[in-house]
Amino acid sequence: MMMRCNIVQVIVFSALVSLFPGAHAQTLPDKMQILVGVAAGGPNDSIARMIADRLRTKRNVTALVENRIGANGLLAANVLISSPPNGQTILIMSQGLATISPHLSQMPFDPLKDMTPIAGLATTDVGFCIANHVPVDNVKDLVRYAQQSPKPLAFGAAGLGNVTHLLLERLKEVAKIPYTLIVYKGIAPSLQDLAGGHIDGSACAVVTAGPLVKAGKIKLVAMYGEKRSRMFPEVPTMAEQGFPINDPAWYGVFGPPKMSRAAVTAVFNAIKEVTEDPETIQAIQKVGFEPWIQDPEKLSAIMRDESARWGKLIRDNNIKGE
């Protein structure tokens, strides 16, 4: 009788697995391809290579980073969405392609539908810097100064429709601060003009602006995220200064469409394990990032919320991409 019951249990379990193929456990692939849509040496690439190294040493996975450069990350994304959904191919990218780009131009796919969110990975501090000739040291005084200025202040962005541009628009929306937009080809030339006093302010990555701030060539007056920067703990957030802005800049891990829950869980658990390792945390922080592990469901919810907010901001201000 006991043997008969065991046989029945095996049959029932097999039937359930066939009905729900993602319900059984799946191991991490032995080989993984980590796609990035930027050239080697950038922040996205640095994080990808850090994760690949940890997967090799901590999980014995042959993880290789492949730079697919072109079309502002679309080339890498296209490779991802045409890959088998088995966890062997993943993409590490910033929020821009996931929640901003779809509202600026026609894309061949929908990131909210055609990619599988796997994990939130890291955030990078973005702050608001002003030139030394601007006679203020906080956002409240900056708003008052801008409103009394005979002409709008000039703020620099690292590109039209870039996240730094949208953060300037967010500040204008919340603080009612008028400004003239100056668009640059990247953050470095905007910071150069800011240090030279040719523009009045700029939203920028703190890891990039940090040396100029420490050298006293520009002033960092606020952080855009929910937390203060580890590099500049004395600088308050926008929210702390009375302006409810919380728009962190983040990087996430994505898989091809139609990944099974088991495949997603296997990759997420591995990413979580290697990222929570103390050595990895120190390495991430050393290059100006903070670990930001979000599970697939949380990352998906963040994407939907951000996409709706950025989309409304872009439409309301008739913002166009480059």
C-alpha positions as CSV (number, residue, x, y, z in Angstrom):
1,M,0.0,0.0,0.0
2,M,2.8,2.4,0.9
3,M,4.6,1.7,-2.5
4,R,1.3,2.4,-4.3
5,C,0.9,5.8,-2.5
6,N,4.5,6.8,-3.4
7,I,3.9,6.0,-7.0
8,V,0.7,8.1,-7.0
9,Q,2.6,11.0,-5.4
10,V,5.3,10.8,-8.1
11,I,2.7,10.8,-10.8
12,V,0.9,13.8,-9.3
13,F,4.2,15.7,-8.8
14,S,5.2,15.0,-12.4
15,A,1.9,16.2,-13.6
16,L,2.2,19.5,-11.7
17,V,5.7,20.1,-13.0
18,S,4.4,19.6,-16.6
19,L,1.6,22.1,-16.0
20,F,3.9,24.6,-14.2
21,P,7.4,24.3,-15.8
22,G,8.8,27.2,-13.8
23,A,7.8,25.7,-10.5
24,H,10.8,23.4,-10.1
25,A,14.2,24.6,-9.1
26,Q,16.8,25.6,-11.7
27,T,20.5,25.9,-11.2
28,L,22.6,28.8,-12.4
29,P,24.1,28.3,-15.9
30,D,27.7,27.3,-16.0
31,K,28.4,30.0,-18.6
32,M,26.9,33.5,-18.7
33,Q,27.2,36.4,-21.1
34,I,26.8,39.8,-19.5
35,L,25.9,42.4,-22.0
36,V,26.5,46.1,-21.6
37,G,25.6,48.8,-24.1
38,V,28.6,51.1,-23.5
39,A,32.3,51.1,-24.1
40,A,34.7,49.5,-21.6
41,G,35.7,51.8,-18.7
42,G,32.4,53.5,-18.1
43,P,30.3,53.0,-14.9
44,N,27.9,50.5,-16.4
45,D,30.9,48.5,-17.7
46,S,32.7,48.7,-14.4
47,I,29.8,47.2,-12.5
48,A,29.3,44.5,-15.1
49,R,33.0,43.4,-14.9
50,M,32.8,43.5,-11.1
51,I,29.8,41.1,-11.1
52,A,31.4,38.9,-13.7
53,D,34.5,38.6,-11.6
54,R,32.5,37.7,-8.5
55,L,30.4,35.1,-10.3
56,R,33.6,33.4,-11.5
57,T,35.3,33.4,-8.1
58,K,32.2,32.9,-5.8
59,R,29.9,30.7,-8.0
60,N,32.4,29.1,-10.4
61,V,30.5,30.5,-13.4
62,T,32.3,31.4,-16.6
63,A,30.9,34.9,-16.9
64,L,32.1,37.1,-19.7
65,V,31.3,40.8,-20.3
66,E,30.4,41.7,-23.9
67,N,30.3,45.4,-24.9
68,R,27.7,45.8,-27.6
69,I,28.0,49.5,-28.4
70,G,25.5,51.5,-30.4
71,A,22.2,53.3,-30.6
72,N,22.4,54.4,-27.0
73,G,22.2,50.9,-25.6
74,L,19.6,49.6,-28.1
75,L,22.0,47.3,-29.8
76,A,22.8,45.4,-26.6
77,A,19.1,45.3,-25.7
78,N,18.2,43.8,-29.1
79,V,20.8,41.1,-28.5
80,L,19.2,40.4,-25.1
81,I,15.6,40.2,-26.2
82,S,16.5,37.7,-29.0
83,S,18.5,35.4,-26.7
84,P,17.1,32.2,-25.2
85,P,15.4,32.8,-21.8
86,N,17.5,30.4,-19.9
87,G,19.6,32.8,-17.8
88,Q,22.7,32.5,-19.8
89,T,22.4,36.0,-21.3
90,I,21.7,39.0,-19.1
91,L,22.0,42.8,-19.6
92,I,23.2,45.3,-17.0
93,M,22.0,48.8,-17.9
94,S,21.0,52.1,-16.3
95,Q,17.5,53.3,-15.8
96,G,17.6,55.5,-18.9
97,L,16.9,52.8,-21.4
98,A,14.3,51.2,-19.2
99,T,12.2,54.2,-18.1
100,I,13.2,57.3,-20.0
101,S,14.1,56.5,-23.6
102,P,10.7,55.0,-24.5
103,H,9.1,58.4,-23.9
104,L,11.7,60.2,-26.1
105,S,11.7,58.2,-29.3
106,Q,10.1,55.3,-31.0
107,M,11.8,52.1,-29.8
108,P,11.6,48.6,-31.4
109,F,10.6,47.1,-28.1
110,D,8.9,47.9,-24.9
111,P,11.3,47.6,-21.9
112,L,8.3,47.0,-19.5
113,K,7.1,44.1,-21.6
114,D,10.0,42.7,-23.6
115,M,12.6,42.5,-20.9
116,T,12.5,40.4,-17.7
117,P,13.6,42.4,-14.6
118,I,15.9,40.3,-12.5
119,A,17.6,42.5,-9.9
120,G,18.2,46.0,-8.8
121,L,22.0,46.3,-8.6
122,A,23.5,49.6,-7.6
123,T,22.7,53.3,-7.4
124,T,25.0,56.3,-8.1
125,D,24.8,59.6,-6.3
126,V,23.5,62.5,-8.4
127,G,23.6,65.9,-7.0
128,F,23.1,69.6,-7.9
129,C,26.2,71.7,-8.3
130,I,26.5,75.5,-8.7
131,A,29.3,77.8,-9.8
132,N,31.3,79.7,-7.2
133,H,30.0,83.0,-8.5
134,V,26.4,82.1,-7.5
135,P,26.2,83.7,-4.0
136,V,24.3,80.9,-2.2
137,D,25.0,77.6,-0.5
138,N,21.6,75.8,-0.4
139,V,18.6,75.2,-2.7
140,K,16.2,77.5,-0.9
141,D,18.5,80.5,-1.4
142,L,19.2,79.4,-4.9
143,V,15.5,79.4,-5.7
144,R,15.2,82.9,-4.2
145,Y,18.2,84.1,-6.1
146,A,17.0,82.6,-9.4
147,Q,13.5,84.2,-9.0
148,Q,15.1,87.6,-8.4
149,S,17.7,87.4,-11.2
150,P,17.0,89.7,-14.1
151,K,17.5,86.8,-16.5
152,P,17.1,83.0,-16.1
153,L,20.1,81.1,-14.7
154,A,21.9,78.8,-17.1
155,F,22.0,75.2,-16.1
156,G,23.9,72.5,-18.0
157,A,22.8,69.0,-18.8
158,A,24.9,66.1,-20.2
159,G,22.5,65.6,-23.1
160,L,19.0,66.4,-24.4
161,G,16.6,64.1,-22.6
162,N,19.4,62.7,-20.5
163,V,18.6,62.0,-16.9
164,T,20.6,65.1,-15.8
165,H,18.3,67.2,-18.1
166,L,15.2,65.6,-16.6
167,L,16.4,66.2,-13.1
168,L,16.7,69.9,-13.9
169,E,13.1,69.8,-15.1
170,R,12.1,68.1,-11.9
171,L,13.7,70.9,-9.9
172,K,12.0,73.5,-12.0
173,E,8.7,71.7,-11.5
174,V,9.0,71.4,-7.8
175,A,10.8,74.6,-6.9
176,K,9.3,76.8,-9.6
177,I,12.8,77.9,-10.6
178,P,13.3,79.4,-14.0
179,Y,16.4,78.4,-16.0
180,T,17.9,78.3,-19.5
181,L,19.0,74.9,-20.6
182,I,22.6,74.4,-22.0
183,V,23.0,71.0,-23.6
184,Y,26.5,69.4,-23.7
185,K,27.9,66.2,-25.1
186,G,28.5,64.5,-21.8
187,I,29.0,65.5,-18.2
188,A,32.7,66.5,-18.4
189,P,32.3,69.6,-20.7
190,S,29.4,70.8,-18.6
191,L,31.5,70.5,-15.4
192,Q,34.3,72.3,-17.1
193,D,32.1,75.2,-18.0
194,L,30.6,75.2,-14.5
195,A,34.0,75.4,-12.9
196,G,34.9,78.2,-15.4
197,G,31.8,80.2,-14.4
198,H,30.3,80.0,-17.9
199,I,27.1,78.4,-16.5
200,D,25.4,78.7,-13.1
201,G,24.4,75.1,-12.2
202,S,24.3,71.5,-13.3
203,A,22.9,68.1,-12.2
204,C,25.7,65.6,-12.2
205,A,27.1,62.4,-10.9
206,V,28.9,63.0,-7.6
207,V,31.7,60.6,-8.4
208,T,32.5,62.7,-11.5
209,A,32.0,66.1,-9.9
210,G,33.6,65.2,-6.6
211,P,37.2,66.2,-7.4
212,L,36.0,69.7,-8.5
213,V,33.9,70.0,-5.3
214,K,36.8,69.0,-3.1
215,A,39.1,71.4,-4.9
216,G,36.7,74.2,-4.2
217,K,36.1,74.9,-7.9
218,I,32.3,74.3,-7.7
219,K,29.7,73.9,-4.9
220,L,27.6,70.8,-4.3
221,V,24.4,72.1,-2.6
222,A,22.0,69.1,-2.7
223,M,21.5,65.4,-3.4
224,Y,18.7,64.2,-5.6
225,G,18.2,60.7,-4.0
226,E,16.7,59.7,-0.7
227,K,20.0,59.5,1.1
228,R,23.0,61.7,1.5
229,S,26.2,60.8,-0.4
230,R,28.9,58.7,1.3
231,M,31.4,61.1,-0.3
232,F,29.8,64.2,1.0
233,P,27.7,63.4,4.1
234,E,27.4,67.1,5.0
235,V,25.4,67.9,1.9
236,P,21.6,67.5,2.5
237,T,19.1,66.0,0.1
238,M,16.6,68.0,-1.9
239,A,13.8,66.6,0.4
240,E,15.7,67.7,3.5
241,Q,15.8,71.2,2.1
242,G,12.0,71.2,1.6
243,F,11.8,70.0,-2.0
244,P,10.2,66.6,-2.3
245,I,12.4,65.2,-5.1
246,N,13.6,61.6,-4.8
247,D,14.9,60.3,-8.2
248,P,17.8,57.9,-7.6
249,A,20.0,57.0,-10.6
250,W,20.2,53.2,-10.7
251,Y,21.5,50.2,-12.6
252,G,19.7,46.9,-12.9
253,V,20.0,43.3,-14.3
254,F,17.6,42.2,-17.0
255,G,17.0,39.0,-18.9
256,P,15.3,38.1,-22.2
257,P,11.5,38.0,-22.3
258,K,9.6,34.9,-21.1
259,M,12.2,33.8,-18.6
260,S,10.7,31.2,-16.2
261,R,10.4,32.1,-12.5
262,A,12.9,29.4,-11.7
263,A,15.5,30.9,-14.2
264,V,14.9,34.4,-12.8
265,T,15.3,33.2,-9.2
266,A,18.5,31.3,-9.9
267,V,20.1,34.4,-11.5
268,F,18.7,36.8,-8.8
269,N,20.0,34.6,-5.9
270,A,23.5,34.5,-7.5
271,I,23.5,38.3,-8.1
272,K,22.3,38.9,-4.5
273,E,24.9,36.6,-3.0
274,V,27.9,38.1,-4.8
275,T,26.7,41.7,-4.3
276,E,26.2,41.3,-0.6
277,D,29.7,40.0,-0.1
278,P,31.7,42.5,1.9
279,E,34.5,42.7,-0.6
280,T,32.0,43.4,-3.4
281,I,30.3,46.1,-1.3
282,Q,33.7,47.8,-0.8
283,A,34.5,47.5,-4.5
284,I,31.2,49.0,-5.5
285,Q,31.5,51.9,-3.1
286,K,35.1,52.5,-4.1
287,V,34.0,53.5,-7.6
288,G,31.2,55.7,-6.4
289,F,28.2,53.5,-6.2
290,E,26.0,52.0,-3.5
291,P,24.7,48.4,-3.5
292,W,20.9,48.4,-4.3
293,I,19.6,44.9,-4.3
294,Q,15.9,44.8,-5.4
295,D,14.1,41.6,-6.1
296,P,12.4,41.1,-9.6
297,E,9.0,42.2,-8.3
298,K,10.3,45.3,-6.6
299,L,12.4,46.3,-9.7
300,S,9.4,45.8,-12.0
301,A,7.2,48.0,-9.7
302,I,9.9,50.7,-9.6
303,M,10.2,50.6,-13.4
304,R,6.5,51.1,-13.9
305,D,6.3,53.9,-11.4
306,E,9.3,55.7,-12.8
307,S,8.2,55.2,-16.4
308,A,4.9,56.9,-15.6
309,R,6.5,59.8,-13.8
310,W,9.2,60.4,-16.4
311,G,6.7,60.0,-19.2
312,K,4.4,62.7,-17.7
313,L,7.3,65.1,-17.1
314,I,8.6,64.6,-20.7
315,R,5.1,65.2,-22.2
316,D,4.3,68.1,-20.0
317,N,7.5,69.9,-21.0
318,N,7.6,68.7,-24.6
319,I,11.0,67.3,-24.1
320,K,12.7,65.7,-27.2
321,G,15.6,63.3,-27.3
322,E,18.7,63.7,-29.3
